[in-house]
Amino acid sequence: MYVALTSDSSGGGTLRPVEGLARRVGDLAAAVRELEPRRPRWVWADARQVYPALLAAGVRVARCHDLTLTEGLLLAHEGRYGEPRSAEAAHARLHGLPVPEDGGGATARQDTLFEPERVELGADALAEVLADQLARIEALPDPGRFRLLVAAESAGALIAAEMGHDGMPWRRDVHDELLTELLGPRPVHGMRPAKLQALADQVSAAFGHPVNPDSVQQLVKAFKSAGVALKTTRSWELKQIDHPAVAPLLAYKELARLYSFHGWVWADQWVRDGRFRAEYVVGGVVSGRWATSGGGALQIPKVMRKVVVADEGWALIVADAAQLEPRVLAAMAGDRGLAGAAGEIDLYSALAKAFGGERDNAKIAMLSAMYGGTSGDAPKLLAVMRERFPRAYRFVEDAAKAGEEGKLVRSWLGRTSPPPSQRWKDLVSGPDGVRAARDRGRFTRNFVVQATAAEWALALMAVLRGLLPEPARLVFFQHDEVMVHCPLGQAEQVTAAIAAAATEATRLLFGATPVRFPMEAVTVSCYADAK
């Protein structure tokens, strides 16, 4: 594996190869450690393949340019979303060679006995790909914004690897006590916990014969025999049914999900040395939001938050951005009225006067505008919004119209929506065309706002990462929420750093704007106490 080094902040400059990751991690780590004080921007094919080994060797870097993430952003901007985005694929396209399909990253595994040999690019090839990417960025209508997007996305790759390496504090003893309380003692392999089995027995008893509550087919058949027709066994549909099996089945489904996704086996795999170490996927969602390739870090149930406990003498600083997406819309649209309200801590309360003095009406109007809501009072409230906040309303309406017409839309920095699929094109020309068009319009309406909110959050984390004092660490991120684990004596400093990072992220994206992006931070010893 080759890593290239650039000596200036723009991504250009002289590239020096540093070799040996696959064969001599220690030598690479030593070389990076020696050069890092110069604050280079490291250029590598994929941070997922390079950075974890450096972290394991005790080496951290301040900046990088991730060729894979950047290629994905550029391909989407060019209307080629979904094409292979690896550095190897980018290099192959440059030379008219067969383009290899993307693998699954550093943690991918093949279902065959031997994995196919991966062709690794040397420093010269990496430099070619970098030069091509920089040229494509420079040719964009607003290269400055896109450069910021690339820098933020690449910083996200570093943060994701570091959070996986450092891990979120996770008390296995508290976790075991909680599971035992909710489910009963840990069962032997292949058996259900006692309380889960008791609920399964109640379901069978309600039907008068054995029914496996994990089997959709058996449940649908059992309900049909009882005179109840079901399309699915989802909770919302079950709650509409009057049958004695419903209550134990709903309870079973809730506990079974906890057992499957955050039970003992899950902890055996994902919790090591008192830390929950998830595998984050930067830009794993089309809007730029993160996903996980394992561990379910973005779906921690509220009941599990009591397991996240700071180390002795340390604290958790938990902060989230209040009403992030409406504030993003205000800043993007340049709507003075909405921006004025977004200058307050509670945006919806500030808007209430325009909606008959009702805060809830203001919230419904804003969410309907961003998500395309049309039920209940939404049409009446949207009419008020169209009159009082015309630029914000027109901004999302234009995005919806573009989506309905099959066009691409972009975030503030240039992240681009996927093009319409062939299936959509077929649907839109058929009898269900109006519905298909409106569905895509709802997607693009929200994409421009959600993707920009994701960019703001990335910029926030990138700035915060550089402001945190040692040994404080970012250990959790979810959409608009961050968690820092730090010595208790650093709590005030970290809280101030979060506020400063929010201010700087706002300036980086939107320049001088009256819109405020407050981060409400609390210092707790247990995550459950933060909400």
N, C-alpha and C positions, 0 to 999 in steps of 0.2 A: 504494500500500500504506500502511496506517495502523498505527501502533504505539501502544498505550496504555500509560500509566505509572501505577502505583499506588504510593503513598508509604508504605504500611505492610507489615508482614511477613505479614499474614493473607491478603492478596489483595484486600482491600476498599479503601476509601478513595477519594480523588479521582483521577479519570483525566484525564490530559492527552494530547491527540493530538499525535503527531509525524509529519508527513507527508513523502512524497516518495521512498520507497524505489525505486519503479519508475522514477522520472524523474530524481531527483537524489540519488544515493547519498551523495555527499560532504556535502550539507546534512544528511541524516539522521545520518550518522556524527558530524558536528560537534555536533548537538543531543544525541545520546546521550552523547557524550564529556563534554559540559558537565554533564549531569544525573546521570551514573553515580556521581560521588563521594557523592551522597546515599544510595547503596545502595537504589535503588528495586527493586521486583520488576516487571520489564517484562512486559506482557501482550500477546501477539501471536498471530496465527492459527496459525502453524506456524513453528517455529524453522528448519526446513529451507529455508524461503523467505526468511527475514529475516536470520538470523545469519551465513551465509557471506559476504554482501556487507559486513557490518560488520567481520568479521574481515579481509577483504581490504583494508579501509580502515584497519586497525590499531586497531580498537575491540573491546574485550571487556567483557562484562557479568557481574556476579556472580550474578544471580538472574533467573528468568523464570517465567511461568505460560504453558505451552503449551496453547492452547485445543483443538487437535486431539488431542493425546495425552490430555488430561483428558477430553474427550468420549468417546474410545474406552474409557477406564476406566469411566466412568459408564454408558455403554450396556451394557457387559458385566455390570456389577453389577445392572442392571435386567433382565437376561435378554435383551438385544437385541444380543448380540455379532454383529459383521459388518455392522451398519447403517452408512451413511455417517457419518463422524466429523469431517469438516472443520468449521471454524468457519462456513463458508457453509451447510453442511447443518444445523448446530445452529440457526443463525439462521432458516433456512427452517422448521424444525419449530416454532419458537416462534411463527411467524406463520401457520402453516397453509399455507405455500407449497409448491410442488413441491420435493422434496429432491434436490439434485444428487448425482450419484455422486462418489465420491472419485477424485481423480487419483492419480498416482504420486509426488507430492512434487516437490521442487525439480529432480530430475534426470529426471523423466518426459518422454518424447517421444511424440508422436502419429505414427501411420503414415500420416497424411495430409499434404498439402502445407502446409496452414495449420492451426495449432492453434486450437481454439475459444477465443473470448475469455473470460477468467476474470473473473467479477464479484467485485471486491474490496470487502471490508467497510470501512466508515468507523469512526472511533473510537466513535461512538454505538452502532453495531451490535455492535462488539466488547465494549463495556461491557454491553450487554444479555446477550450470551452468557455473559460472565463472571459477571454477577449470577445468572443461571439456574443455572450450574454450582455456584456457592458455596451457593445455596439447596438444591440437590439433595444436595450433600455434607453440609450441616448436618442434613438430614433422615435421614441414614443412622444405623444403630444405633451405630456408633463413628466419628463424624466425625473425631476426632483422628487415628486411624490412617490414614484415607483421605487426610487432608490431607498427612500425611507421604509417602504413596505418590505423590500428585500432585507434591509438591515434589521428590521424588527422581527421578520420571520426567521432569519438566521440566529438572532439573539434568542428567540424562542427555542430553537434547537439546542442551544447550550443550556438554557434553563431547564428544559424537559429532561435532559440527561442528568443534570445536577440534582434535580428533585428525585429522580429515580435512584440516584446514587446515595443521597443523604437520607431520603425517606422521611415519612411523617411519623412522629412518635405514636406508638401503638402498644398499649399494655395488654400482653397476652393473658395475664391473670384476670384482668377486668373483663376481657373479651370472653374468656371461658366461663366466668361467673354469670355474665349476661346471657350467654347461649344456654347455659344450664337452667337458668331461671325461666327463660322463654320456651325452651324446647325439651328440657330434661337432660340427663347425663349424656355424654358423647356415646353414640351407639357403635357397635362393631360394624365393620365394613359391610355394606349391602343392606343394612337394616335402617328403619326410620327411628328418629329419636322418640322417646316415650310419648310426649305430648302431641307430636305430629301423628303418631300411630293412633292415639286415642281419637283425634279428630277424624282420621280416615275411617275408623270403626263407626263413628257417629254418622258419617256420610252413608256408609253401607247400610247401617241400621235404618236410616230414613228411607232408603229405597226398598228395603226388605230383602236385599241380596247383595253379595259382594260387588263392589264397584271400586276401581282404582281411580282415586282422585287426580292422579297424574296423567290419566288417559283422556284426552278430549273426546275420542271416539266412544269410549265407554260411558262417559258422562252424558254426551248428547243422546246416546241410545237409551240410557236410563231415564232421562228427563222425558224423552219422547214416549216411553212406555207409561210414564206417569201423566201423559196428556199435555206435556209442555214442550213446545217447539222452540229450539234454540238454534241460532245461526253460529254463535261462538260461545265459549265459556269465560269470556272476559268479565271482570268484576262488575262493570257498569251494567251489563246485560243481566247478570245474575241478580243484581239488586232490585230489578223490576219484577222478579218472580216471587210468588207466594208458595213456598214449598219448604218442608222441614229440613231438607238437605242443604238449603242455601246458606244458612248461618254457619254451620260447621265447615262447609266447603270454602266460604270466603275466608274464614279464620285459617283454614289449612293452606290456602293459596298464599296468604300473607307470610305465614311462618315458613312455608316451603321455599319461598323466594329467598328469605333471609338465610335459611339453612344452605341453599345451593350457592348463593352468590357471596355470602359473608360468614359462612360457617367454619367449622374446624378444618376441613380439607382446604378451603380457600386460604385460611391463615397459614397452614403448613406450607403453602406454595408462595405466598406473597409477603409474609411477615418474617423478617429475619433480624436478629439482634435488636429486638424492640423497635423495629421500624417497618412501616408499611411502604414497600418499594414498588410503585406502579410503573407501568411502561406507557408514557404519554406519547401521543401521536400529534405532532404539530400540524395544524391545518387539516386535521383528519375529517373535518366536515367541510362541505363545499363553501360555506360562508367564512371559513377561516377559523372557526372555533376548534378547540382541541378535542381529541377523542383519546381513548386508551386501547391498547392492543392486549390488555390483560389487567386484571386486578379490580376493575370497576371503580377507580378513584373518583370518577365524576358522578357516581351514583351511590354514595355512602348514605345509607338510611339514617334518618334523624336519631333513631334509637341507638345507633352505633357511635354517635358522636361522643358519648361518655367514655368510650374506649381510648379516644385521642387525648392523652394527658402529657403535659410538658414534663421534661426531666426535672429532678430535684434542683431547685435554685434557678430554674429557667421559666420562661413564660411563652405563651402563644399569643401573638398579635394577629387578630383576625379582622380583616377590613373588606368592605364591599362598597361598590359604587352605587349610590342611590339613584334609581330611575335612569339607568345609563342610556338606554336606547332612545327615550324621548329627548334627552339632552343632546345626543348625537344628531338626531333629526333637526333640532333647533340650530345647531352649529352648521350643519351641512346646508340647510335651506337658506340660512341667513334671514330668517323671519324675525323681525325686530320684536314683535309682540311675544312670540314664543320664547325668544332668547331672553327677554326681560324676565319672564316667569322662571326660566331655567337658571337665572342668576340667584334664585332662592334655594334654600336647603330642601324644602318640600315643593317640588314643581307642581304637583297636582293641587295642593292647597292654594298656590299662587294663581293657578288657572281657574279655580272654582268660581270666581266672580263672573267669568265669561260664560259659565254653564249653570246659571241660576243659583249660584252659591253652593252647589253640591260638588264636593271633592270627587265622589264616586263617578259623577257624570263626566268630569274632566278626564278621569282615568279611562273610562269606557271609550270616550272620543279618541284619545291618543292611541290606545291599543287597537281600536278599530281601524284607524288611519294606517297604522303600521302593519297590521295583519290582515286587513281586508274584511273585517267583521261587518255583517249586515243584519244580524238578528236583534230582536228586542228594540231598545231605544237607539241603537247605533245609527240608523239613517238620520233621525232627527238631530242627534248630537253631532254627526259629521257635517250636517248643513251649517250648524253653528261654527264649527271649526273652519269650514270653507270660507265663511264670511269674516271671521275674526283673525284667522291665521292663514291667509291665502297662499303665501309662499311655501309654507310647510306642507299644506294640503296638496298643492300642485306638484311639489317635489315627489311625493310618494305616488301620486296619481300618474305622473309621467313615467315613473319606473314600472308601474302596473301596466300601462298602455304598451310600453316597449315589450314587456314580457308577453302580453296577449298577441302581439304582432310577430313573435318569434325572434325578437332582437336580443342582443346581449346587453346586460347592465353591469355597472362597475361600482365598486366601493369608492370611498373618498381618495384612497391611495392607489387604486387601480386593480384590486382583486376582481376577477371577472367571473360572472355566472356561467355555468355550463350552457352550451347551445341546446336548443330543443332536440329531443330524440326523434328518431324516425317514427316511433310509435305515436308520439305527440302530433307529428305532422299528419299522420294518417287519421288520427282522431279529429283533429281540428278541421279537416276537410270533409268529415262525415256528419251524421246526425247529432252526435254529441260534441260538435265543434265549439259551440258557445261555452259549454261547461269546461272543456279542456283548455280553452283560451283563458277563461277566468281563473282556473286553477293555477296556470303558469303565471298569470298576472299577480296573484296573491303571493306566489313565491318570489318573484322579482321585486315586488313592492317591499317585502321584508328583507330581501337579500341586501339591498343597498344600505339599509340601516344596521342590520345585524353584522354584516361584514365589516362595516366601519367601526362598530362597537368593539368587535374582536381586535381590530387594529389598534384602537385606543388602549385596550387592555394589554396587548403585546408591548406597546410603547411604554406603558406604565411599568410593567415588569422589567423591561430592559433597563429603564432608568433606575428603578428601585434596586435592582441587582448591583448596580455600581455604587449605590449610596449606603448599602448595608455595612455596618461595622463588623469586623471579625469578632466572634465566630458565628454571628447571626446567619441564618439560612432561610431562603424561601423553601417551604416544604409542601405547599399545596396551592393549586390554582383551579378555579372553576368559573369560567365565563367572565364574571365581574367580581370575583372574590379571591383574595389572596390570604395566605397564612405564613407568618414568619415565626420561626422557633429561635429564641434568643435568650441569653442570660437575663434574669429579671432586672438587673441594673441597667440594661440597655433598652428597656421598654419605651421610655420617653423618646429616646433617640430614634428608635425604629418607627414609632408612631409619627414623628416629625418627618422622617424620610419618606414614609408612605404619602403623606400630604404633599411633600415637595415633588415626588414622582408624579402624582396626579396632575399637579400644576404644569410640570414640564411636558408631560404627555399631551396635555391639552394644547400647549403652545406649539409643540412639534407638528401636530396634525392641523390645527385650525388657526394658528397665529393669534392675533389679538381678537378675542371674542368675549362678549359679556356672559357667555354661558359658563356656569360653574359645574365642575365634576367633583362633588364632595365625596371623599372616602371616609366612611364612618368606621373608625378603628376602635377595638376594645382589647384590653389586656386580660387574659384569663389563664387559668392553669389547665382547664378542661374545655375542649371544643364545644361541648353541650351547653356551656355557660355563655357562649358568645351569641346565642340566638334567643 
